[in-house]
Amino acid sequence: MSFDSLVRPSWCPGCGNFGILAAAKNVLSSLNLRPENVVVVSGIGCSGKISHFIGCYGFEGLHGRVLPVASGVKLANHGLTVLGFAGDGDAYGIGMGHFIHACRRNIDLTYVVHNNGVYALTTGQYSPTSPEGFVSKSSPFGSLEKPVNPIALALSAGCGFVARAFAFDVKHLEKVLAEAIRFRGFAFVDVLQPCIIWRKGGVQFFKERIYDLQES
């Protein structure tokens, strides 16, 4: 079953969002899900348009409110496969309260965060996951705060499925997403997704530092 959409992605060429989109579509198809039984909820930011680019039901909500909408969809119809997509600013900034309580409630849905460590759509302000000292338009002398650790937060909140993947390793990301969707409960996937415009050198930075935890 194809999850192609008639709407063409409008992201910057080479953006890591393309890897997340490809992995999501491939996994939904490989799991033999039907488009009419899948709902994709997205938020604000570059990642927010992903609900337009997957050929199923979609809802693009308000900033930081992916999880309330996704939870409502799942509670209204338990037969649906529900996926929420949000950026790091959306998920770990204004949406942080919803994130913690979604981990606690354990509603059966998959939450995928496009973590690029910057507010990219608004041209490069620092975000909750930007490294300390990160220089941006909103932090010309470097950000003062230490970055949020979403993996530790999810684990401490009791999340039953916690994973991290890399947007430029699509095969591994597909494996992680498939396991997340099959998991019966709240599944959280933090995807390291370098922004090629507002975080120069991001792709190479991650390639030099990431590793497969299962093989280490």
N, C-alpha and C positions, 0 to 999 in steps of 0.2 A: 504494500500500500504506500503510495507516494505522499509525502508531506511537503511537496513543492508548493510555492505560493506564486500568484501572478504579480505580486509586488516585489520589485527588485531592491535589494539592500542598498542603502545610501551611505554606508560607512566609508571611511577613508580607505583607499587601496592599501592592502597589507595589514589592515586592522585585525587584532586577535579575535574580535567578535565573529569574524567569518568562521574561525575554527570551532567556536562554541555552537554557532548556528548549524554547521555541517554535522557536528557530532550529535546534536539533538535530533535533527531530522533523520539521520541514519539509524539512531537507536530506536526512535519511535516506529520506524518502518520495520526494523529487524525484530522488534517485539510483537509484530503483527497486530498492532493497535489500529483501530479505525479512527480517521480524523474526526468524525462526529462524536467520538467518545473521549476526545482529548481537549483540554482547555489550557491555554498558555496565558498567564497573567504577567504583565510587565509594568515597570515603573517609569521613572523619568531619567533622562540622561541618554547617552549613546546606546546603551543596552535596551532602552525602553522600546525601541522600534522592532525588537525581535518578534513581538507578537504579530506583527504585520507580515513577517517573512516566513512563517511556518504555516502550512496549509491545514489549519484546524480552527476551532473556535479560539478567539483571542479577546483580551481585555487589557487596554492600556490605562492604568489608574493614575492616582495622584502620587506626588513625591513621597516616598517612604511608606506607602500603603499597599504594597504588593501582598503581604501576608494576610491582612484582614480580608481582602477580596478573595484571595486563593482559598483561605480557610472557609469563607462563606460558600464558595462554589462547591467545595468538597462536602461540607456539612449538608448542603441542600440536595446533593445527588452523589451518594457514595459510589455509584457505578462509574463515575468519571475519573480519568487519569488527569491529575492537575499538576502543572509545573509553574513555578514562579521564577521569574528572572529579574534581577536587580543589579545595579552597580554598587560599588563599595560605598559611595556617598549616600545613595538611596538606602542601602541595607544597614550600614553601620553608623550612619549619622542620624537623620531624622527618623529612620525606621528601626533604630536599635531596640526600642522598647518592645516592638512587635516581635522582633527576632528572638529575644530572650524568652518571651512567653510562648512563642510557637514551639520552641525547643521543649518547654515544660509540658505543653498540652499534647504534643505528640500526635497531631492530626496527620492523616495519611496523605502527604503531598511531598513534592520534591522542590527544594529551594536552591537555585543556582545563582551564585553571586559572581559577577564580572569584576574582578578585583584588579584594577589598574593603578590604584594609589594616587588618583588625581581626579578632579572634576573636569573631565575632558570637554563635554559639550559646551560648558561655559568658559572655555579657553584656558584651562590649566591652573585653577586654584588648588591648593593642597586639600587633601581629604583625610578622613579618619585613619586610613592605612598608609598615608605618606610617611616616609622615614623622617626621623627627627633631623632637623636642619635642612629639609627640602626647600629649595628656593623656587618660589612661584609668584604669580601676580599678586596673590593675597598674603604672601610671606616673603617679601623681597630680601629680608635678612635671615631667612631660614625659619621653618616651622619650629615652635618651641616644645610642642607636645610629643611624647613617645607614641608610636602608632598602636592602634587597637590590634589585639591578637584574636581574630575571629574563631580560630580553631579552639583555643583555650576557653573562650567564652562559651562556645557551643557545648563543649564537654562538661564544663562546670554547671551548665544549665540543665544537664541530663539528656542531651540529644542522643538518640539511639544510633544514628548513622551520620558520621562526620568524615568528610573526605576532602582532599585537595588535588587539583589537577592543573595542567598547563595548557593554555589555549593552542599552542603550537605543536602539541603532541596529541593529535586528534584521535589516534587509535586508543591510547590510554584513557583519554577523556571519554570516549565511547564506552569503554569497559566500566568506568566509574559511574557514568550516567545510567547505564543499564542496571547496575546493582542498586543504585539509588531509587530508580523507579519501581523495581521489584520489591524493595524494602517496604514492609507494612508498618508505616509510621512516618514521622517527620524525618526526611532525609536532607541533609545540608551538604552542598558541594561548593567550596570556595575555589574559583578558577583564577589562577594567576594569568592576567590578560594584559600584556604590555601595551601601553599607548604609544604609537610610533610618532605622534606629533608633539605631545606635551611632556613626554618623558623620554627624551632622546637616549638611545642606547639601551632601551628597556629590554628588547628581545635578547640581545647578546648577554646582558646582565643576568637574566634568568637562566639562559642556557648554560652559563658557566657555574651556576649554583644549585640548580634543581637536581634531584635524584629520585629514583624509585624506592620508596620506603620498603617495599616487599623484597627488593633485591639487595638492600644495604645490610 
